Amino acid sequence: MATPDEATENASAASVLGTEIALTAALRALIKAHPHPTLLADEFVQQRQFSQAQLEASSLHEKALQRFELTWALILHKDPAQEVRLVSEL
């Protein structure tokens, strides 16, 4: 049986994961419906670089970077119905 601290940690992790999955699903829907996918892809590259630099400069950067990469992977999930490449080669 889990301790109270473990139970709280598990519930918190589940809550964060549920929120993350819901938000990434909403973003994927917006991406698919965007009228200018090339401009969107360029903006994604810029925003990702800016956000990653902020995380790398923070004191919690390693764990935050892991979650950052996971979230980007969820957002940019390869959907066979999506014809547009949303991330340019870096």
C-alpha positions as CSV (number, residue, x, y, z in Angstrom):
1,M,0.0,0.0,0.0
2,A,1.3,3.5,-0.9
3,T,2.2,6.0,1.8
4,P,0.2,9.2,2.0
5,D,3.1,11.1,0.3
6,E,3.3,8.5,-2.5
7,A,-0.4,8.6,-3.0
8,T,-0.3,12.4,-3.2
9,E,2.6,12.3,-5.6
10,N,0.8,9.7,-7.8
11,A,-2.4,11.7,-7.9
12,S,-0.4,14.9,-8.8
13,A,1.4,13.1,-11.6
14,A,-1.9,11.7,-13.0
15,S,-3.4,15.1,-12.9
16,V,-0.5,16.7,-14.7
17,L,-0.5,14.0,-17.3
18,G,-4.2,14.3,-17.9
19,T,-3.9,18.0,-18.3
20,E,-0.9,17.7,-20.6
21,I,-2.7,15.2,-22.8
22,A,-5.8,17.3,-23.1
23,L,-3.9,20.4,-23.9
24,T,-1.8,18.7,-26.5
25,A,-4.9,17.2,-28.2
26,A,-6.4,20.7,-28.4
27,L,-3.2,22.1,-29.9
28,R,-3.0,19.3,-32.5
29,A,-6.6,20.1,-33.5
30,L,-5.7,23.8,-33.9
31,I,-2.5,22.9,-35.9
32,K,-4.5,20.7,-38.3
33,A,-7.0,23.5,-38.9
34,H,-4.4,26.3,-39.3
35,P,-4.7,28.2,-42.6
36,H,-1.0,28.9,-42.9
37,P,0.9,25.8,-41.9
38,T,4.3,27.1,-43.2
39,L,4.1,30.2,-41.0
40,L,3.0,28.0,-38.1
41,A,5.9,25.7,-38.5
42,D,8.4,28.6,-38.5
43,E,6.8,30.0,-35.4
44,F,7.0,26.6,-33.7
45,V,10.7,26.5,-34.3
46,Q,11.3,29.9,-32.9
47,Q,9.1,29.4,-29.8
48,R,10.7,26.0,-29.1
49,Q,14.2,27.4,-29.3
50,F,13.2,30.3,-27.0
51,S,11.5,28.1,-24.5
52,Q,14.3,25.5,-24.5
53,A,16.8,28.2,-23.7
54,Q,14.7,29.4,-20.8
55,L,14.5,25.9,-19.4
56,E,18.2,25.3,-19.8
57,A,19.0,28.4,-17.8
58,S,16.7,27.4,-14.9
59,S,17.7,25.5,-11.9
60,L,15.3,22.7,-12.6
61,H,16.4,22.3,-16.2
62,E,17.0,18.6,-16.5
63,K,13.6,17.3,-15.3
64,A,11.9,20.3,-17.0
65,L,13.7,19.6,-20.3
66,Q,12.5,15.9,-20.2
67,R,8.9,17.0,-19.8
68,F,9.4,19.7,-22.4
69,E,10.6,17.1,-24.9
70,L,7.7,14.8,-24.0
71,T,5.2,17.5,-24.5
72,W,6.6,18.5,-27.9
73,A,6.5,14.9,-28.9
74,L,2.8,14.8,-27.9
75,I,2.0,18.0,-29.7
76,L,3.7,17.0,-32.9
77,H,2.4,13.5,-32.8
78,K,2.6,12.1,-36.3
79,D,-0.9,11.8,-37.7
80,P,-1.2,10.1,-41.0
81,A,-4.1,12.4,-41.9
82,Q,-2.0,15.4,-41.5
83,E,-0.1,16.3,-44.7
84,V,2.0,19.2,-43.3
85,R,5.4,18.8,-41.7
86,L,5.2,21.1,-38.7
87,V,8.9,21.0,-37.6
88,S,11.7,21.9,-39.9
89,E,15.0,20.1,-39.7
90,L,17.3,21.9,-37.3
